[in-house]
Amino acid sequence: MKAVLFYYSQSGQALRAAENICKGFEKTDVILKEIVPSEHYPFPWNSREFFEVFPETRLGICTTSIALPNLTDVQDADIVLIAAQSWFLSPSQPLLSFLCDENVKNFLRGKDVVFVNVCRNMWLKTSEALKLRFKEIGANFRGQIILQDKGSNYVSAITITRWLLHGKKEATGILPEAGVTEEELISSSRFGKVIENSLLSGSTASLQRELLKEGAIKYRPSILSLEKTAYHIFGRWAKFIRKKGGYKEPKRRFRVKLFYFYLLFVLFVISPFAQLFFLFTRPLRNIKSNKLRDCNL
Ligand SMILES: Cc1cc2nc3c(=O)[nH]c(=O)nc-3n(C[C@H](O)[C@H](O)[C@H](O)COP(=O)(O)O)c2cc1C
């Protein structure tokens, strides 16, 4: 059996997840390939560059290309894994550009694909976007694994901001370390085993069910409810900003800055109230069927 795992990682977190998942494969030859965008994204980010990527990312518009990956040694791969991340509730620009590349599309056509999203906690709309992309490409989306921050939405908003914008990942005072815990990254090797078993059984059709049994997605409905609302509002902001010009157009800077203040306000003022509202209205919501729809493919 042969598997190929494509990854994009800035901080090394998605790469650590990819490496650990590979460890779970015992009888399969797994080849790791990095997705290299032609645009360099800084890490840590400065806030101007961080928010500059927002409109196009949210709207699914590619602003970069990728270095042509060598696919000759993996043409016969039995399964393709992609480890990447969400940016602004959407596939990150490097992931998007990977999926927009004609060679990659041709390669993925007809192949079974598993997506590993290593993110903060808002992954649902990324999954929906990928479902559509894989369908358009003609790839079979067989599994998704979500590795996310464990802490409350409020705390992880603080810790991820200081990590992404100031490079401070470690715990300090009452704040925990940012990102997916090392323990979680290490234990993700179990997903490699599940994927390999499904390959060996000769059918990947029930792979997502098997991954879910292993805890591939921790479903947090109150956060996903916030994500759904934010996704629509972000879409309006993205279009509003783009009326002033495309990626890196200086004329749109003021609107990008407005979005920055809006996001801070939503993250730290509105979202705790929205979560409280969710809690009170929880009995009225059909969480079981939402979970079934959101976690399956
Ligand atoms: C520009 C940007 C936007 C982000 N937006 C989201 C998001 O919408 N949802 C989420 O859960 N995480 C989001 N994150 C957090 C990333 O998913 C996180 O940075 C990533 O998991 C770090 O791993 P990596 O360095 O290996 O990519 C965002 C990060 C960046 C840099």
The ligand as a Gaussian input file, in Angstrom:
#p B3LYP/6-31G(d) Opt

LIG

0 1
 C       -4.650000      34.170000       8.913000
 C       -5.131000      33.123000       9.884000
 C       -6.489000      32.918000      10.068000
 C       -6.939000      31.899000      10.919000
 N       -8.274000      31.611000      11.001000
 C       -8.684000      30.529000      11.688000
 C      -10.049000      30.093000      11.652000
 O      -10.885000      30.669000      10.967000
 N      -10.414000      29.021000      12.399000
 C       -9.534000      28.346000      13.185000
 O       -9.929000      27.409000      13.843000
 N       -8.225000      28.702000      13.212000
 C       -7.798000      29.765000      12.490000
 N       -6.473000      30.131000      12.502000
 C       -5.549000      29.352000      13.307000
 C       -4.804000      28.378000      12.442000
 O       -5.602000      27.358000      12.037000
 C       -3.525000      27.996000      13.169000
 O       -2.704000      29.096000      12.956000
 C       -2.837000      26.818000      12.676000
 O       -3.441000      25.698000      13.171000
 C       -1.388000      26.815000      13.150000
 O       -0.758000      25.685000      12.626000
 P        0.290000      25.809000      11.427000
 O        1.247000      26.855000      11.853000
 O        0.863000      24.468000      11.341000
 O       -0.484000      26.228000      10.237000
 C       -6.011000      31.142000      11.660000
 C       -4.641000      31.396000      11.504000
 C       -4.207000      32.354000      10.622000
 C       -2.735000      32.549000      10.451000

